[in-house]
Amino acid sequence: MRPYQGAVAAILLSVAAVSAAQTYHIADRWKLGGQGGWDYLLSDNAAHRLYIAHNSRVEVVDSSTGKPVGAITGLKSTHGVALNPDGKTGYISDGAGNVIVVFNRADLAIQAKIPAGTNPDGITFEPVTKTVWAFNGRSKDVTVLDTPSNAVIATVALPGKPEFAQTDGHGNVFDNIEDKNEIVKLDAASHAIVATWPLQDCESPSGMAIDRTTHLLFSVCDGGKMAIVDYTTGKQLGTAAIGDSPDAAGFDAKHDLAFSSNGDGTLTIVNAAKPGFPVLQTLKTAKGARTMAIDGSTGRVYLVTAQFGAAPQATEDHPHPRPSIVPDTFEIIVVER
């Protein structure tokens, strides 16, 4: 082989190696079982735990091994989990119970149930004010909980139905307003909406991720779109093509990648650092795997789903019923590079 041919071959092999390293794949599936539906999940990177809102309980799983650690039970219909940076306390939005549940992360014991609005859904911890924000889907407002006292200190009316929220670490809270196709920015100290940003070409925004270094929000929407917004100005910088029926977004700060978990059984991976926000990969996962969590320390992505049966008969109150969930098929899908 001539020298220049050897050099070209080496370059091609190097490019192939880099490409392979950036390709995500399903590394494992962890069976949890149980019954009923699910919603958000959250990775506690430091403790190597996953918190998964699963029907009337929150499952707690070792994120290294997939083995169950325990569960927070006795709830009605869980939606999300937020963690206090103190390492001791967690918070659950119990939608059907209309409460914020405070629990001890050491033994998973419930410490308090605090009344919220109607159907608290997305929930997040704001570190500057040490408050928890529970976004209430049916009453279209947000309950603000002071964590040192476990007292509700504000209820903030919203312009529509809230979905997932993020905080920037500097006293601002951002939330998708699903039925208005917009993002609201709230000041955590004054409990007031300080900006409203319409989203273009982005219907029913649900999941939201944040890049706190380059100040970007990633909102996933129906119609196969992810909207990318500069949260210092409210300007929408573009959209990325994603799968259908997303419900969660994620961001990997180490690799500048944004993720959308889609109900059609795909995981979309977007280059958040490159102009135009190109899609790097669309990974086939499983039908219904539309919520996820990312472990920022390992880069692992965790999704949850189950097997589905036939949908119940449509009624006037429920014209589009969801398919039934086959008992004991609930699982975690582990995705790695």
C-alpha positions, 0 to 999 in steps of 0.5 A, spaced: 500 500 500 502 506 498 503 511 503 498 516 501 493 510 501 495 508 508 493 515 510 487 515 507 485 508 510 487 511 517 482 517 516 477 513 514 477 508 519 478 514 524 471 517 521 468 510 522 470 509 529 467 516 531 461 515 527 460 508 531 462 511 538 456 516 536 451 511 534 446 510 540 443 503 541 439 499 546 443 496 551 438 493 556 431 492 558 429 491 565 422 488 567 419 492 572 412 489 571 406 492 575 399 495 572 397 501 569 400 507 566 406 511 567 408 518 566 415 522 567 421 519 570 427 522 573 435 520 574 438 522 580 445 521 577 449 522 584 445 516 587 445 512 581 437 512 582 431 512 577 424 515 580 419 513 575 411 515 576 408 509 575 400 509 576 399 510 583 406 509 585 413 512 584 418 506 582 425 507 585 430 503 581 438 502 581 440 506 575 446 502 574 443 495 575 436 495 574 434 492 580 428 495 584 430 499 590 423 500 593 417 505 591 413 510 594 406 508 595 399 510 597 398 515 592 393 516 586 395 518 580 403 520 579 406 524 574 412 527 576 418 527 581 423 533 583 429 533 588 431 537 593 439 539 592 439 537 599 440 530 597 434 528 603 428 530 600 423 529 594 417 531 591 411 528 587 406 531 583 399 526 585 395 528 579 388 525 582 390 526 589 391 534 587 397 534 592 404 535 592 407 529 596 414 530 600 418 524 601 424 522 605 429 519 599 433 515 605 427 510 606 422 513 601 417 514 607 412 520 605 413 526 610 407 530 608 401 531 603 400 538 601 394 541 597 395 543 590 391 545 584 387 541 580 391 535 577 398 537 578 403 534 573 409 537 571 414 539 577 420 542 578 425 545 584 427 552 583 434 552 587 435 560 588 428 561 592 428 553 594 421 552 592 417 547 588 413 549 582 407 544 581 404 545 574 396 544 575 393 541 568 386 542 569 386 548 574 391 552 569 395 554 574 402 553 578 402 551 586 409 554 589 411 550 595 416 553 600 421 547 601 423 549 608 416 550 611 413 546 606 407 551 606 404 553 599 406 561 598 403 562 592 398 560 586 400 563 579 394 563 574 397 561 567 394 563 560 393 555 558 394 548 560 401 547 563 406 542 561 413 540 563 417 546 566 425 547 567 429 552 571 435 556 569 438 556 576 438 564 576 431 564 579 427 563 572 422 558 571 420 556 564 413 552 562 410 550 556 403 552 555 400 546 551 393 549 548 396 556 546 403 553 543 407 558 547 412 558 553 411 562 559 417 565 563 416 566 570 420 570 576 421 565 582 422 571 587 415 575 585 411 569 582 409 573 576 409 571 569 414 576 566 414 574 558 410 569 554 413 567 547 409 564 542 412 558 538 412 557 531 410 551 527 410 547 534 403 544 536 401 542 543 408 543 546 409 538 552 416 535 554 422 541 555 429 540 556 434 546 557 441 547 556 444 552 561 450 553 558 448 556 551 441 558 554 437 554 550 430 551 551 428 545 547 420 544 546 417 537 543 411 538 539 406 534 535 407 534 528 414 532 528 417 538 531 422 540 536 422 548 537 429 551 540 428 557 543 434 562 546 431 563 553 435 570 554 431 573 548 425 569 547 427 568 540 426 561 536 432 559 533 429 554 529 426 547 529 428 540 528 424 534 525 423 529 530 418 523 531 411 523 532 407 523 539 413 526 543 412 527 551 419 528 553 425 532 551 432 531 554 439 534 553 446 531 554 451 537 556 457 533 555 455 532 548 451 538 546 445 533 544 438 534 545 433 528 545 426 527 544 422 520 546 416 519 541 410 515 542 411 512 535 417 508 538 423 512 536 428 516 540 430 522 536 437 525 537 439 532 535 445 536 534 444 542 539 451 545 537 450 545 530 447 551 526 440 548 523 440 543 529 440 537 524 438 530 526 444 525 528 440 519 529 433 516 529 433 510 534 427 505 534 425 503 541 418 501 542 411 503 541 409 508 547 416 509 549 415 517 550 417 519 556 425 518 558 430 521 563 438 522 561 443 520 566 448 526 565 454 523 568 454 516 564 450 519 558 445 513 558 438 514 556 432 511 560 425 510 557 419 506 559 413 503 556 409 496 556 405 492 551 399 494 549 392 490 548 386 493 545 383 500 546 376 500 550 370 502 546 369 509 545 364 513 549 362 520 549 366 522 554 372 518 552 371 519 544 379 517 543 380 511 548 387 509 549 389 502 548 389 497 554 396 496 558 398 488 558 399 487 566 406 486 568 409 488 561 412 495 564 419 495 562 425 500 562 429 501 556 436 502 557 440 506 551 447 507 550 452 510 545 
